[in-house]
């Protein structure tokens, strides 16, 4: 096989580590100590195999590096894959539980697809029918005033009334957008399976149309890989609806389902309580790419409502990206099927006011009370250490409150660091008290007169007051600095994406030549395994530890849109969802159909 097209971003001289990559007209890389021309970059970075297509047309399995050369296995043709247009609209973020690392979200998912095999379907139609039937004699309203008979009764008359609904079987050959049908009714008198000529049924001509037996047709099966539970009482199955169908293009189906679900999400709490989180809904197709692939519309992101006062949605990030498709690998390293993957992400930021007002301010005031210990003379060391012990217990109690809210993590949070700083501060006060008390007792033994003892006590008191003033200044200045910078200490989204390894736009960097290129999605979580599966396209470097990964965000220059192209909404509506030729049924449509097809037995 030919070598894959590699879209790479070279690092210009002096470009610092972590800076956002962007597409350039002339990409260059370092090789053998000099700059070597690699290729011209496209205007927008695209994953290999996509170009401007919204789906991957083909890929190779079992690709890797063997003896320094790239090898590829079986080629998989995806050109006939059904495109499933997906919309996930988050409505309400009900809660985010720090302790269990779960969140509950209400959202509506819609899927649209065109099934070539749904060009017609067997169904039952309940017709509305007005007809005249012969009625029985009815008594005259007033005796002697009848129009006929001697007994005053009226003659037989014709009465108009709505007959009972009639159920017929047949084949729907076309369904129009307004509900009209091109219907071929089964001839009930013919046991050979013949049909009557096709006719147009207007929407008002029938009361009920049985939907196709969906289990006999295509359906894009999917799973949520991080789903924990669904709220009881919510309908388990969504609703599929045939929008239109005809004999040439098949049928266009709309599927809608509302979810009230709880999902698992690993929270990055290093910056707690001034942290940002990326909450993910991970949708996985249950079929290979050659069967169907998810496609997104080129729409603006959607911001859900947030219940409670602890979290808020970052609107700018959410507008840039709510749902994105993880691009498939053209050179897939494994033997098993490659599936279409979609992620819906919620960019939320914690409102830290609760922890600032109820934890940090209280700890600050407790340590201020600890500074009152300097008003107790050094000779009364027991009373002084008693006060410090009480304030130390109060600070550690707040640590217990924090630990009951967040899950156990191997790293320290920002709140943990502040509490540890407060504890160390109090321990330092205790050490200072102990050292001065010990020095006083030790030096008093060498003094003979009361005047010398009084001078020593005055000296120790002066030193104690100076140290106390220093401690008070350190505590006040440090907290004033924290207060000033508090709302500026939130991480940027690039750091959040790096922490979560969010594969919106993952790129690999070669430390040897500083070249960058898109990662393979299949191996994105394991950098150690990547060394067996790929090499630097600039300098052929493939040694372990010579690669670094970067995770770019929609805010980074050059990545303001998802890497996988999206379908234009107007094109989708005009050509797929609401084609003009399927607006309504006309009588001549039935005439044309009857000329085109005979009334012989139909095999569906």
C-alpha positions as CSV (number, residue, x, y, z in Angstrom):
1,X,0.0,0.0,0.0
2,X,1.0,3.6,-0.5
3,X,2.2,5.5,2.5
4,X,-0.5,7.5,4.2
5,X,-0.9,11.2,3.7
6,X,0.5,12.9,6.8
7,X,-0.8,16.2,7.9
8,X,1.8,17.7,10.1
9,X,2.6,21.1,11.7
10,X,6.3,21.9,12.0
11,X,7.6,23.9,14.8
12,X,9.3,27.1,13.8
13,X,12.5,28.2,15.4
14,X,11.9,29.6,18.9
15,X,8.3,28.2,19.1
16,X,7.8,27.4,22.8
17,X,6.5,24.1,24.0
18,X,2.8,23.9,24.3
19,X,2.1,26.8,21.9
20,X,-1.0,26.2,19.7
21,X,-0.3,24.7,16.3
22,X,-1.8,26.2,13.2
23,X,-1.8,25.4,9.5
24,X,0.9,27.0,7.5
25,X,1.6,27.3,3.8
26,X,5.0,25.8,3.9
27,X,5.6,23.2,6.6
28,X,9.2,22.5,7.5
29,X,11.0,20.2,9.9
30,X,14.4,19.7,11.3
31,X,16.4,16.8,9.9
32,X,20.1,16.2,10.2
33,X,20.6,19.6,11.7
34,X,19.0,21.5,8.8
35,X,15.5,22.6,7.7
36,X,14.0,20.3,5.2
37,X,10.8,21.0,3.1
38,X,8.2,18.5,4.0
39,X,4.9,19.4,2.2
40,X,2.5,22.3,1.7
41,X,-0.2,22.3,4.3
42,X,-3.9,22.6,3.5
43,X,-5.8,25.7,4.6
44,X,-7.4,23.7,7.4
45,X,-6.0,20.7,9.1
46,X,-7.8,17.5,8.2
47,X,-7.3,13.9,9.4
48,X,-5.8,11.6,6.8
49,X,-8.4,10.0,4.5
50,X,-11.1,12.7,5.0
51,X,-10.2,15.7,2.9
52,X,-13.5,17.6,2.6
53,X,-15.7,14.5,3.0
54,X,-17.8,14.1,6.1
55,X,-17.1,10.4,6.3
56,X,-14.0,8.2,5.9
57,X,-14.3,6.4,2.5
58,X,-11.8,3.6,3.3
59,X,-9.2,2.5,5.9
60,X,-6.6,-0.3,6.4
61,X,-6.5,-2.7,9.4
62,X,-3.4,-4.0,11.2
63,X,-1.2,-1.1,10.3
64,X,2.1,-0.6,12.1
65,X,5.9,-0.2,11.9
66,X,7.9,-3.3,11.1
67,X,11.7,-3.2,10.5
68,X,11.5,0.6,10.2
69,X,8.8,0.5,7.4
70,X,5.1,1.0,7.6
71,X,3.0,-2.0,6.9
72,X,-0.8,-2.3,6.2
73,X,-3.2,-5.2,6.3
74,X,-6.7,-5.6,4.9
75,X,-8.4,-2.7,3.1
76,X,-11.9,-1.9,4.2
77,X,-14.2,-0.1,1.8
78,X,-16.5,2.4,3.6
79,X,-17.9,4.2,0.5
80,X,-21.4,2.6,0.9
81,X,-21.7,3.4,4.6
82,X,-25.0,4.9,5.6
83,X,-24.5,8.5,6.9
84,X,-26.4,8.9,10.2
85,X,-26.9,12.6,10.9
86,X,-26.8,13.1,14.7
87,X,-28.0,15.9,16.9
88,X,-27.6,15.9,20.7
89,X,-29.2,18.8,22.4
90,X,-28.4,19.1,26.1
91,X,-31.3,20.7,28.0
92,X,-30.5,20.7,31.7
93,X,-27.5,19.7,33.8
94,X,-29.3,18.6,37.0
95,X,-26.3,17.9,39.2
96,X,-22.6,17.1,39.4
97,X,-21.6,14.8,42.3
98,X,-17.9,15.3,43.2
99,X,-17.8,12.4,45.6
100,X,-19.1,9.7,43.2
101,X,-17.7,11.6,40.1
102,X,-21.1,11.4,38.3
103,X,-23.4,13.9,36.6
104,X,-27.0,13.9,35.6
105,X,-28.1,15.4,32.3
106,X,-31.4,15.8,30.5
107,X,-30.9,15.9,26.7
108,X,-32.7,15.0,23.5
109,X,-31.0,12.9,20.8
110,X,-32.1,13.0,17.2
111,X,-30.8,10.8,14.4
112,X,-31.6,11.0,10.7
113,X,-30.7,8.6,8.0
114,X,-31.6,7.5,4.5
115,X,-32.2,3.8,4.1
116,X,-32.0,2.6,0.4
117,X,-34.0,-0.5,1.3
118,X,-37.0,1.5,2.7
119,X,-38.2,2.4,-0.8
120,X,-41.6,0.8,0.0
121,X,-43.1,-1.1,2.9
122,X,-46.1,-3.3,3.6
123,X,-48.6,-1.7,5.8
124,X,-52.2,-1.3,6.9
125,X,-54.2,1.9,6.3
126,X,-57.4,2.9,8.0
127,X,-59.4,4.9,5.5
128,X,-62.1,7.5,6.2
129,X,-65.1,6.9,3.8
130,X,-68.3,8.9,3.3
131,X,-71.0,7.0,1.3
132,X,-74.8,6.8,0.8
133,X,-76.6,3.7,1.9
134,X,-80.3,2.7,1.7
135,X,-82.1,3.6,4.9
136,X,-85.2,2.2,6.5
137,X,-88.5,3.9,6.8
138,X,-88.6,6.6,9.5
139,X,-91.7,7.8,11.2
140,X,-93.0,11.2,10.3
141,X,-92.3,14.0,12.7
142,X,-95.9,15.0,12.7
143,X,-98.8,12.5,12.0
144,X,-100.8,13.4,8.9
145,X,-98.0,15.6,7.5
146,X,-96.1,12.8,5.8
147,X,-95.1,13.1,2.2
148,X,-96.5,9.6,1.2
149,X,-98.4,6.7,2.8
150,X,-101.7,6.8,4.4
151,X,-100.4,6.0,7.8
152,X,-98.3,9.2,7.8
153,X,-95.0,7.4,7.5
154,X,-92.4,8.5,4.9
155,X,-91.3,6.5,1.9
156,X,-87.9,4.9,1.7
157,X,-85.4,7.6,1.5
158,X,-81.6,7.9,1.1
159,X,-79.7,9.1,4.2
160,X,-76.0,10.3,4.2
161,X,-73.8,9.3,7.1
162,X,-70.2,8.5,7.8
163,X,-69.6,4.8,7.4
164,X,-67.3,2.9,9.8
165,X,-63.6,3.3,9.1
166,X,-62.3,0.8,6.6
167,X,-58.9,-1.1,7.1
168,X,-57.1,-2.1,3.9
169,X,-53.7,-3.7,3.3
170,X,-51.2,-2.8,0.7
171,X,-47.8,-1.3,-0.1
172,X,-46.8,2.3,0.4
173,X,-44.6,3.2,-2.6
174,X,-44.2,6.8,-1.8
175,X,-44.8,8.8,1.3
176,X,-44.7,12.6,0.9
177,X,-43.7,15.3,3.4
178,X,-47.3,16.5,3.9
179,X,-48.5,12.9,4.7
180,X,-49.9,12.0,1.3
181,X,-49.3,8.4,0.1
182,X,-48.8,6.7,-3.2
183,X,-50.6,3.6,-2.1
184,X,-50.9,0.2,-3.9
185,X,-53.8,-1.6,-2.3
186,X,-54.0,-5.4,-2.3
187,X,-56.8,-6.9,-4.2
188,X,-58.8,-8.8,-1.5
189,X,-60.6,-10.9,-4.1
190,X,-57.5,-12.1,-5.7
191,X,-55.6,-14.9,-3.8
192,X,-52.7,-14.7,-6.2
193,X,-51.3,-11.6,-4.6
194,X,-52.3,-9.1,-7.2
195,X,-52.7,-5.4,-6.5
196,X,-55.0,-2.7,-7.6
197,X,-53.6,0.2,-9.6
198,X,-51.7,2.8,-7.5
199,X,-53.6,5.8,-6.2
200,X,-52.9,8.9,-4.2
201,X,-54.2,9.0,-0.7
202,X,-54.4,12.5,0.7
203,X,-53.6,13.0,4.4
204,X,-57.3,13.6,5.1
205,X,-58.3,10.4,3.4
206,X,-56.9,8.1,6.1
207,X,-57.0,8.1,9.9
208,X,-54.1,5.8,10.6
209,X,-51.0,4.5,8.9
210,X,-49.1,1.6,10.4
211,X,-45.4,2.4,10.5
212,X,-42.8,0.0,8.9
213,X,-41.7,-3.0,11.0
214,X,-38.5,-1.3,12.0
215,X,-36.7,-4.5,13.1
216,X,-36.7,-5.5,9.4
217,X,-34.9,-2.3,8.3
218,X,-31.6,-0.6,9.1
219,X,-31.2,1.0,12.5
220,X,-27.9,2.6,13.8
221,X,-27.4,0.7,17.0
222,X,-25.3,2.6,19.6
223,X,-24.3,2.6,23.2
224,X,-23.2,5.2,25.8
225,X,-19.9,3.8,27.1
226,X,-20.0,5.9,30.3
227,X,-23.7,5.5,31.1
228,X,-24.5,4.7,34.7
229,X,-28.3,4.7,34.9
230,X,-31.5,6.0,33.3
231,X,-34.1,7.8,35.4
232,X,-37.1,5.5,36.0
233,X,-40.3,6.5,34.2
234,X,-38.5,7.7,31.1
235,X,-39.5,5.9,28.0
236,X,-36.8,3.3,27.3
237,X,-37.2,3.3,23.5
238,X,-37.2,6.2,21.3
239,X,-39.6,6.9,18.5
240,X,-38.7,6.4,14.8
241,X,-40.7,8.1,12.1
242,X,-40.6,7.7,8.3
243,X,-40.5,11.3,6.9
244,X,-40.7,10.4,3.2
245,X,-39.9,7.5,0.9
246,X,-39.9,6.8,-2.8
247,X,-38.8,4.0,-5.2
248,X,-35.6,5.8,-6.3
249,X,-34.0,7.1,-3.1
250,X,-35.3,4.8,-0.4
251,X,-36.7,6.2,2.8
252,X,-35.7,9.0,5.1
253,X,-36.1,8.2,8.8
254,X,-36.1,10.5,11.9
255,X,-35.4,9.0,15.3
256,X,-36.0,10.9,18.5
257,X,-35.3,10.0,22.1
258,X,-35.3,11.9,25.3
259,X,-32.8,11.0,28.0
260,X,-32.6,11.8,31.7
261,X,-29.4,9.9,32.5
262,X,-26.5,9.7,34.9
263,X,-23.0,9.4,33.5
264,X,-19.6,8.6,35.0
265,X,-16.9,11.2,34.6
266,X,-13.4,11.3,36.1
267,X,-13.0,14.8,37.6
268,X,-9.7,16.6,37.6
269,X,-9.6,18.3,41.0
270,X,-6.0,19.6,41.2
271,X,-7.4,23.2,41.1
272,X,-10.4,22.6,43.4
273,X,-12.3,24.7,44.3
274,X,-11.3,26.9,41.3
275,X,-11.5,24.1,38.8
276,X,-13.0,23.6,35.4
277,X,-14.4,20.3,34.2
278,X,-15.1,18.7,30.8
279,X,-18.2,16.4,31.3
280,X,-18.4,13.9,28.5
281,X,-21.2,11.8,26.9
282,X,-19.4,9.0,25.0
283,X,-21.5,7.6,22.1
284,X,-20.2,4.5,20.3
285,X,-21.6,2.9,17.2
286,X,-22.2,-0.8,17.4
287,X,-21.1,-1.6,13.8
288,X,-18.1,-1.1,11.7
289,X,-17.4,2.1,9.7
290,X,-18.3,0.3,6.5
291,X,-21.9,-0.1,7.8
292,X,-22.6,3.4,9.0
293,X,-20.9,6.5,10.3
294,X,-22.1,9.4,12.4
295,X,-22.2,12.8,10.7
296,X,-22.8,16.2,12.5
297,X,-24.4,19.3,11.1
298,X,-22.6,22.6,11.0
299,X,-24.5,24.2,13.9
300,X,-23.6,26.4,16.8
301,X,-23.1,24.7,20.1
302,X,-25.8,24.6,22.7
303,X,-25.7,25.6,26.4
304,X,-27.8,23.6,28.9
305,X,-29.5,25.1,31.9
306,X,-27.7,24.4,35.1
307,X,-29.6,23.5,38.3
308,X,-28.2,24.7,41.5
309,X,-25.6,27.5,42.2
310,X,-22.4,25.6,42.3
311,X,-21.6,25.3,38.6
312,X,-21.9,27.4,35.5
313,X,-21.4,26.6,31.8
314,X,-18.6,28.4,30.0
315,X,-20.7,29.8,27.1
316,X,-17.8,30.8,24.8
317,X,-16.4,27.2,24.8
318,X,-19.8,25.6,24.6
319,X,-20.7,27.7,21.6
320,X,-17.5,26.6,19.8
321,X,-18.0,22.9,20.5
322,X,-20.8,20.9,22.1
323,X,-20.6,17.7,20.1
324,X,-17.7,16.5,17.9
325,X,-16.8,13.3,16.1
326,X,-13.6,11.6,16.9
327,X,-12.0,11.1,13.5
328,X,-11.3,7.5,12.4
329,X,-7.8,6.3,11.6
330,X,-7.0,5.7,8.0
331,X,-4.2,3.4,9.1
332,X,-5.9,1.4,11.9
333,X,-3.4,-0.5,14.1
334,X,-5.7,-3.4,15.2
335,X,-7.5,-6.3,13.6
336,X,-10.9,-5.7,15.0
337,X,-13.6,-3.4,13.6
338,X,-13.2,0.4,13.8
339,X,-16.3,2.2,14.9
340,X,-17.7,5.7,14.7
341,X,-17.2,7.6,17.9
342,X,-19.0,10.8,19.0
343,X,-18.5,12.9,22.1
344,X,-20.8,15.5,23.6
345,X,-18.8,17.8,26.0
346,X,-20.0,20.2,28.6
347,X,-17.5,22.9,29.6
348,X,-18.4,23.9,33.2
349,X,-16.7,26.0,35.8
350,X,-17.2,25.7,39.5
351,X,-18.5,28.8,41.4
352,X,-16.0,28.9,44.2
353,X,-18.0,31.4,46.4
354,X,-19.2,28.7,48.8
355,X,-15.8,27.4,49.6
356,X,-14.3,30.9,49.7
357,X,-16.9,32.2,52.2
358,X,-17.5,29.1,54.3
359,X,-14.1,27.5,54.4
360,X,-11.2,29.7,53.4
361,X,-12.5,32.8,55.3
362,X,-13.2,30.7,58.4
363,X,-9.7,29.2,58.3
364,X,-8.3,32.7,57.9
365,X,-10.1,33.9,61.0
366,X,-9.1,30.8,63.0
367,X,-5.5,31.5,62.3
368,X,-6.0,35.2,63.2
369,X,-7.3,33.9,66.6
370,X,-4.1,31.8,66.8
371,X,-2.1,35.0,66.5
372,X,-3.8,36.1,69.7
373,X,-1.4,33.7,71.4
374,X,1.2,36.4,71.3
375,X,-0.8,38.3,73.9
376,X,-0.1,35.5,76.3
377,X,3.4,35.9,78.0
378,X,6.0,33.2,77.3
379,X,6.2,32.1,80.9
380,X,2.5,31.0,80.6
381,X,3.5,28.5,77.9
382,X,0.8,26.0,78.8
383,X,-2.1,28.5,78.2
384,X,-0.5,29.6,75.0
385,X,0.0,26.1,73.6
386,X,-3.6,25.3,74.7
387,X,-5.0,28.1,72.5
388,X,-2.9,27.0,69.5
389,X,-4.1,23.4,70.0
390,X,-7.7,24.5,69.9
391,X,-7.2,26.5,66.7
392,X,-5.3,23.6,65.1
393,X,-8.2,21.2,65.8
394,X,-10.6,23.7,64.1
395,X,-8.5,23.9,61.0
396,X,-8.2,20.1,60.6
397,X,-12.0,19.9,61.1
398,X,-12.5,22.0,58.0
399,X,-10.1,19.6,56.1
400,X,-12.5,16.8,57.1
401,X,-15.4,18.7,55.7
402,X,-13.6,19.1,52.4
403,X,-12.6,15.5,52.2
404,X,-16.3,14.5,52.7
405,X,-17.2,16.4,49.5
406,X,-14.6,15.4,47.0
407,X,-13.3,11.9,46.1
408,X,-10.0,10.5,47.2
409,X,-7.2,11.6,44.8
410,X,-3.5,10.9,44.9
411,X,-2.7,14.5,44.3
412,X,-3.3,17.6,46.4
413,X,-6.0,20.1,45.5
414,X,-5.6,23.9,45.8
415,X,-7.9,23.8,48.8
416,X,-5.7,21.1,50.4
417,X,-2.6,23.2,49.9
418,X,-4.3,26.2,51.6
419,X,-5.3,24.0,54.6
420,X,-1.8,22.6,54.8
421,X,-0.4,26.1,54.7
422,X,-2.7,27.1,57.6
423,X,-1.7,24.0,59.6
424,X,2.0,24.6,59.0
425,X,1.5,28.2,60.0
426,X,0.1,27.1,63.3
427,X,2.8,24.5,63.8
428,X,5.3,27.3,63.3
429,X,3.6,29.4,66.0
430,X,3.8,26.5,68.3
431,X,7.5,25.9,67.5
432,X,8.3,29.6,68.1
433,X,6.5,29.4,71.5
434,X,8.3,26.2,72.5
435,X,11.8,27.5,71.5
436,X,11.4,30.8,73.4
437,X,10.1,29.1,76.5
438,X,13.0,26.6,76.4
439,X,15.5,29.5,76.0
440,X,14.0,31.4,78.9
441,X,14.2,28.4,81.2
442,X,17.7,27.5,80.1
443,X,19.1,31.1,80.4
444,X,17.5,31.8,83.8
445,X,19.6,29.1,85.4
446,X,22.8,31.0,84.6
447,X,21.4,34.3,86.0
448,X,21.9,35.3,89.6
449,X,20.1,38.5,90.2
450,X,16.4,39.4,89.8
451,X,17.4,42.4,87.6
452,X,19.1,40.1,85.1
453,X,16.1,37.8,85.0
454,X,13.8,40.8,84.4
455,X,16.1,42.0,81.6
456,X,16.0,38.5,80.0
457,X,12.2,38.4,80.3
458,X,11.9,41.8,78.6
459,X,14.3,40.7,75.8
460,X,12.4,37.5,75.2
461,X,9.1,39.4,75.2
462,X,10.5,41.9,72.6
463,X,11.7,39.1,70.4
464,X,8.3,37.4,70.8
465,X,6.5,40.5,69.7
466,X,8.7,41.1,66.7
467,X,8.3,37.4,65.6
468,X,4.5,37.8,66.2
469,X,4.4,40.9,64.0
470,X,6.3,39.0,61.3
471,X,3.9,36.0,61.5
472,X,0.9,38.4,61.3
473,X,2.3,40.2,58.3
474,X,3.0,36.9,56.5
475,X,-0.5,35.6,57.1
476,X,-2.3,38.8,56.1
477,X,-0.1,39.5,53.0
478,X,-0.4,35.9,51.7
479,X,-4.1,35.9,52.1
480,X,-4.5,39.3,50.6
481,X,-2.5,38.0,47.6
482,X,-4.7,34.9,47.3
483,X,-7.8,37.1,47.5
484,X,-6.6,39.4,44.8
485,X,-5.7,36.5,42.4
486,X,-8.5,34.2,43.4
487,X,-10.6,34.6,40.4
488,X,-7.6,34.6,38.1
489,X,-6.3,31.3,39.3
490,X,-8.6,29.2,37.0
491,X,-6.8,27.1,34.5
492,X,-7.1,27.8,30.8
493,X,-8.9,25.2,28.8
494,X,-5.8,24.0,27.1
495,X,-4.5,22.8,30.5
496,X,-7.9,21.2,31.2
497,X,-7.9,19.3,27.9
498,X,-4.3,18.1,28.6
499,X,-5.3,16.8,32.0
500,X,-8.3,15.0,30.6
501,X,-6.5,13.8,27.4
502,X,-9.5,15.2,25.5
503,X,-9.2,14.0,21.9
504,X,-10.8,17.0,20.2
505,X,-7.6,17.7,18.3
506,X,-4.8,15.5,19.7
507,X,-1.4,16.0,18.2
508,X,1.9,14.1,18.6
509,X,5.2,16.0,18.9
510,X,8.6,14.5,18.1
511,X,11.1,15.8,20.6
512,X,14.0,15.2,18.2
513,X,12.9,17.4,15.3
514,X,10.0,19.3,17.0
515,X,7.6,18.3,14.3
516,X,3.9,17.7,15.1
517,X,1.1,15.6,13.5
518,X,-2.3,14.3,14.4
519,X,-2.4,11.3,16.8
520,X,-4.1,8.0,16.0
521,X,-7.3,7.9,17.9
522,X,-6.9,4.2,18.6
523,X,-3.8,4.6,20.7
524,X,-4.3,8.0,22.1
525,X,-4.5,6.9,25.7
526,X,-1.2,5.0,25.7
527,X,1.9,6.8,24.7
528,X,4.2,3.8,25.5
529,X,2.4,1.6,23.0
530,X,2.6,4.2,20.3
531,X,6.3,3.5,19.7
532,X,5.4,0.2,18.1
533,X,2.7,1.7,15.9
534,X,4.2,4.9,14.4
535,X,7.1,7.0,13.6
536,X,7.9,10.7,13.1
537,X,6.9,11.6,9.5
538,X,9.7,14.2,9.5
539,X,12.8,12.4,10.8
540,X,11.6,8.7,11.1
541,X,12.2,8.8,14.9
542,X,10.5,5.9,16.6
543,X,12.5,5.5,19.9
544,X,10.7,5.2,23.1
545,X,10.2,8.4,25.1
546,X,10.8,10.6,22.0
547,X,7.2,11.7,21.6
548,X,5.0,14.1,23.5
549,X,1.2,14.5,23.2
550,X,-0.8,17.8,23.0
551,X,-4.5,18.2,23.3
552,X,-5.8,21.4,21.6
553,X,-9.1,23.1,22.2
554,X,-11.6,25.0,20.1
555,X,-10.0,28.2,21.5
556,X,-6.6,27.4,20.0
557,X,-5.6,29.0,16.8
558,X,-6.2,26.8,13.8
559,X,-8.6,24.5,15.7
560,X,-11.7,26.7,16.0
561,X,-13.7,24.0,14.2
562,X,-13.7,20.3,14.6
563,X,-11.2,18.4,12.4
564,X,-13.9,16.2,10.8
565,X,-15.9,18.2,8.3
566,X,-19.6,18.8,9.0
567,X,-22.6,18.7,6.8
568,X,-24.1,22.0,5.8
569,X,-27.6,22.3,7.4
570,X,-29.2,24.0,4.4
571,X,-27.9,21.3,2.1
572,X,-29.1,18.7,4.5
573,X,-32.6,20.2,4.7
574,X,-33.0,20.8,0.9
575,X,-31.5,17.6,-0.4
576,X,-32.3,15.1,2.4
577,X,-34.8,16.2,5.0
578,X,-37.2,18.1,2.8
579,X,-36.6,17.5,-0.9
580,X,-38.9,19.6,-3.2
581,X,-40.1,16.6,-5.2
582,X,-41.5,15.0,-2.1
583,X,-43.6,18.0,-0.9
584,X,-47.0,16.5,-1.8
585,X,-48.7,13.9,-3.9
586,X,-50.3,14.8,-7.2
587,X,-52.8,12.6,-9.3
588,X,-50.3,12.4,-12.2
589,X,-47.8,10.7,-9.9
590,X,-50.1,7.7,-9.7
591,X,-50.6,7.7,-13.5
592,X,-46.9,7.8,-14.1
593,X,-46.3,5.1,-11.5
594,X,-48.9,2.8,-13.1
595,X,-47.3,3.2,-16.5
596,X,-43.9,2.4,-15.0
597,X,-44.9,-0.6,-13.0
598,X,-47.3,-3.4,-13.7
599,X,-50.0,-4.7,-11.3
600,X,-48.3,-8.2,-11.2
601,X,-47.8,-9.7,-7.7
602,X,-45.3,-7.6,-5.8
603,X,-42.4,-9.1,-4.1
604,X,-41.2,-6.7,-1.4
